[in-house]
Amino acid sequence: MRTALFAAAIGLACLTNACVMQSTYDKDLADLNAAIAKNKQEATDTLDAAGKKCAQDKATLEAAAMAAAKAAADKAAAETGVVKRDLDACVAAGGDKGKALLECTKERDAAKDRLARVQASIDKVKQALQSMAAAGKLEVKERSGFLIIALAGDILFDIGKAKLKDEASGVLRELANILKLMADRGFQVAGHSDDQGDEEKNWSLSMERALTVVRFLIKEGVPGKSVSAGGYAFYQPTADNATPEGRTKNRRVEFMLMPNLSELLRMGK
């Protein structure tokens, strides 16, 4: 009997302790869940606040950027307006001078074009005469802005004579065929002498030689309007008349490519 009562007392004690432990567990679990819920809410609130602040900061930065861009645009527009106003004032003040400068620029460009055409004609003649120059029949050079085709006088004439040598015909005929291709350009045939003999004789001789060559060229088909004759006696030497060699070089006939007179007049305007 006593044993049964003791066992019942022990069982009752264990049951009572177990009930206390379950109650404590439930309370602690409830407290933990409450703490978790509270922390979760606090974290959510913190994230929401951070998101709102970030959005506010972004909006502030965008507004500042837009304000800066507008200020820069306004400044540029104001500066452009000042420059335009100054330019308009400059144009208004320049008046006829500005127009005159524009016309001068146009005339300058037109003169450059005309000079380019003249140079093209000179280059064309040089190219056509290249083979004859290479054969030593003539010399092509530029002097004082003119293209000069020079033939040694001893190739064409005997000393002191104005009659063409027989062998001169071939050279002049070949040259005439080239000059006929330059019908739009004029040539002056210029006779030159050495300084031997008196002045009047050298004037006559140089002129007669030039006329002889002009007559030959016209007979070969060179238009008469394209050629003229001139005599210069011994006043335009190219070598020293003190030596035989120099005098030989000075006794020469030259063909001078003449510029187009209308082009010269336009250049001078």
matplotlib code that plots the C-alpha trace (Angstrom):
import matplotlib.pyplot as plt

x = [0.0, 2.7, 4.6, 1.6, 1.2, 4.8, 4.6, 1.5, 3.3, 6.2, 3.9, 2.0, 5.2, 6.5, 3.2, 3.3, 6.9, 6.1, 3.2, 5.5, 8.1, 5.5, 4.2, 7.6, 8.4, 5.2, 5.9, 9.4, 8.3, 5.7, 8.2, 10.6, 8.0, 7.1, 10.7, 11.1, 8.0, 9.2, 12.7, 11.1, 8.9, 11.8, 13.8, 11.0, 10.5, 14.3, 14.3, 11.2, 12.8, 16.1, 14.2, 12.3, 15.5, 17.2, 14.3, 14.3, 18.1, 17.7, 15.0, 17.1, 20.2, 18.0, 16.5, 20.0, 21.3, 18.3, 18.8, 22.5, 21.7, 19.1, 21.5, 24.2, 21.7, 20.5, 24.1, 24.9, 21.8, 22.7, 26.2, 25.0, 22.7, 25.5, 27.7, 24.9, 24.2, 27.9, 28.1, 25.0, 26.4, 29.7, 27.9, 25.8, 28.9, 30.8, 28.1, 29.6, 33.1, 31.8, 30.3, 33.5, 35.5, 33.2, 33.5, 37.3, 37.4, 35.3, 37.6, 40.7, 39.4, 38.4, 41.9, 43.4, 41.3, 42.5, 46.1, 45.6, 44.3, 47.3, 49.7, 47.9, 48.5, 52.2, 52.4, 50.7, 53.2, 56.1, 54.9, 54.4, 57.9, 59.5, 60.8, 62.3, 64.0, 65.4, 66.8, 68.6, 66.7, 65.4, 65.3, 62.2, 62.5, 60.5, 61.7, 59.9, 56.7, 56.8, 57.3, 60.2, 61.0, 64.6, 66.3, 69.9, 70.3, 73.0, 70.6, 68.3, 70.6, 74.1, 75.9, 74.7, 72.0, 68.2, 67.5, 66.7, 69.1, 67.8, 68.1, 66.1, 62.8, 62.5, 62.9, 60.5, 57.9, 57.9, 57.5, 54.7, 52.7, 52.9, 51.9, 48.9, 47.5, 47.7, 45.4, 44.0, 47.4, 49.5, 53.2, 55.7, 58.7, 61.7, 65.0, 68.2, 71.8, 75.2, 76.9, 79.1, 78.5, 76.6, 73.4, 71.2, 72.3, 71.6, 68.1, 67.4, 68.9, 67.1, 63.8, 64.2, 65.0, 61.9, 59.7, 61.3, 60.3, 56.8, 56.3, 57.4, 55.1, 52.1, 52.9, 52.9, 49.3, 49.9, 47.1, 48.5, 46.5, 48.4, 52.0, 53.8, 57.4, 59.8, 63.5, 65.6, 69.1, 71.8, 69.9, 68.7, 71.8, 71.7, 75.5, 78.7, 79.3, 83.1, 83.5, 82.7, 80.6, 78.6, 77.9, 76.7, 74.1, 73.0, 72.3, 69.0, 65.3, 62.8, 59.1, 57.4, 54.0, 51.9, 49.2, 45.6, 45.0, 41.4, 42.6, 45.2, 42.6, 40.3, 43.2, 43.9, 40.3]
y = [0.0, 2.3, 1.4, 2.3, 5.7, 6.5, 5.7, 7.8, 10.8, 10.5, 10.3, 13.4, 15.3, 14.4, 15.4, 18.8, 19.5, 18.6, 21.0, 23.8, 23.1, 23.1, 26.4, 28.0, 26.6, 28.0, 31.4, 31.5, 30.5, 33.2, 35.8, 34.6, 34.8, 38.3, 39.4, 37.9, 39.7, 42.9, 42.7, 41.8, 44.9, 47.1, 45.8, 46.4, 49.9, 50.6, 49.3, 51.4, 54.5, 53.9, 53.4, 56.7, 58.6, 57.1, 58.2, 61.7, 61.9, 60.8, 63.4, 66.1, 65.2, 65.1, 68.4, 69.9, 68.4, 69.8, 73.2, 73.2, 72.2, 74.9, 77.5, 76.5, 76.6, 80.0, 81.3, 79.9, 81.5, 84.8, 84.7, 83.7, 86.6, 89.0, 87.6, 87.9, 91.4, 92.3, 90.7, 92.5, 95.8, 95.0, 94.2, 97.4, 99.5, 97.9, 98.6, 99.1, 98.1, 94.6, 94.3, 95.7, 93.1, 90.3, 91.6, 91.8, 88.2, 87.1, 89.1, 87.6, 84.1, 84.8, 86.2, 83.0, 80.9, 83.0, 82.7, 78.9, 78.8, 80.8, 78.4, 75.5, 76.9, 77.4, 73.8, 72.6, 74.4, 73.0, 69.5, 69.8, 71.2, 68.6, 66.3, 69.2, 70.6, 67.1, 66.9, 70.2, 72.0, 74.7, 75.8, 76.4, 78.8, 81.4, 85.0, 87.8, 85.8, 84.9, 81.5, 81.8, 79.3, 80.1, 78.9, 79.6, 82.1, 80.1, 77.2, 79.5, 82.1, 82.7, 85.4, 88.8, 87.4, 87.4, 84.5, 81.2, 78.3, 75.3, 73.1, 75.7, 74.7, 71.4, 72.9, 75.7, 73.5, 71.2, 74.2, 75.6, 72.4, 72.8, 76.5, 75.7, 73.8, 76.9, 79.1, 80.7, 82.1, 84.8, 84.6, 87.3, 86.3, 88.3, 88.7, 89.3, 90.1, 90.3, 93.7, 93.4, 96.2, 99.5, 99.8, 100.6, 97.5, 95.3, 96.8, 96.1, 92.6, 91.5, 92.8, 91.2, 87.9, 88.0, 88.9, 86.1, 83.6, 85.0, 84.8, 81.1, 80.3, 81.9, 80.0, 76.8, 77.5, 79.4, 82.0, 85.5, 86.9, 84.7, 85.9, 89.2, 90.3, 92.3, 93.2, 93.9, 94.3, 93.6, 95.1, 91.9, 89.6, 86.3, 85.8, 87.8, 89.5, 89.6, 85.9, 84.1, 81.6, 84.4, 86.2, 82.9, 82.5, 86.2, 85.7, 84.0, 84.1, 83.7, 82.9, 84.6, 83.3, 86.4, 86.6, 87.1, 90.9, 90.5, 88.3, 90.9, 93.7, 91.7, 90.9, 94.6, 95.5]
z = [0.0, 1.0, -2.2, -4.3, -2.7, -3.2, -6.9, -7.3, -5.6, -7.9, -11.0, -9.8, -9.3, -12.8, -14.4, -12.6, -13.7, -17.3, -17.3, -16.1, -18.7, -21.6, -20.4, -20.4, -23.8, -25.3, -23.7, -25.0, -28.5, -28.5, -27.4, -30.1, -32.8, -31.6, -31.7, -35.2, -36.4, -34.8, -36.4, -39.8, -39.6, -38.5, -41.5, -43.9, -42.5, -42.8, -46.5, -47.3, -45.7, -47.6, -50.9, -50.4, -49.6, -52.7, -54.8, -53.3, -53.8, -57.4, -58.1, -56.5, -58.7, -61.8, -61.0, -60.4, -63.7, -65.6, -64.0, -64.9, -68.5, -68.8, -67.3, -69.8, -72.7, -71.6, -71.4, -74.9, -76.4, -74.8, -76.1, -79.6, -79.5, -78.6, -81.4, -84.0, -82.9, -83.2, -86.7, -87.8, -86.6, -88.4, -91.6, -91.3, -90.6, -93.5, -96.0, -99.5, -98.3, -97.6, -101.0, -102.6, -100.8, -102.1, -105.7, -105.3, -104.2, -107.2, -109.6, -108.0, -108.5, -112.1, -112.7, -111.3, -113.7, -116.6, -115.6, -115.3, -118.9, -120.1, -118.3, -119.8, -123.3, -122.5, -121.2, -124.4, -126.6, -124.6, -124.9, -128.6, -129.1, -126.8, -129.6, -131.6, -128.5, -127.7, -131.2, -130.7, -133.4, -131.0, -127.4, -125.4, -122.4, -120.4, -120.2, -118.4, -118.3, -122.0, -123.6, -126.0, -128.9, -130.0, -133.2, -133.8, -136.6, -138.3, -138.7, -140.8, -142.4, -143.5, -141.7, -142.8, -145.0, -144.8, -147.2, -145.7, -146.1, -147.9, -144.8, -142.8, -144.6, -142.8, -139.3, -140.0, -141.7, -138.6, -136.4, -138.6, -138.2, -134.4, -134.5, -136.6, -133.7, -131.6, -133.7, -130.6, -129.7, -131.3, -131.9, -132.6, -134.7, -133.4, -135.2, -133.3, -134.4, -132.9, -132.5, -135.5, -138.1, -137.7, -135.8, -138.8, -140.7, -137.7, -137.3, -141.0, -140.9, -137.8, -139.1, -142.6, -141.1, -138.9, -142.0, -144.0, -141.4, -141.1, -144.9, -144.8, -141.9, -143.6, -146.8, -144.8, -143.5, -140.2, -140.1, -140.8, -137.9, -135.5, -136.3, -136.4, -137.0, -134.9, -135.2, -132.1, -133.7, -131.0, -128.0, -126.5, -126.4, -124.6, -124.6, -124.6, -128.0, -127.2, -128.2, -131.5, -129.6, -127.9, -131.2, -132.7, -129.9, -130.3, -134.0, -133.5, -134.4, -131.5, -131.5, -128.6, -127.4, -127.0, -124.3, -125.2, -125.1, -123.9, -121.0, -120.0, -120.1, -117.8, -115.4, -115.1, -114.1]

ax = plt.figure().add_subplot(projection="3d")
ax.plot(x, y, z, "-o")
ax.set_aspect("equal")
plt.show()
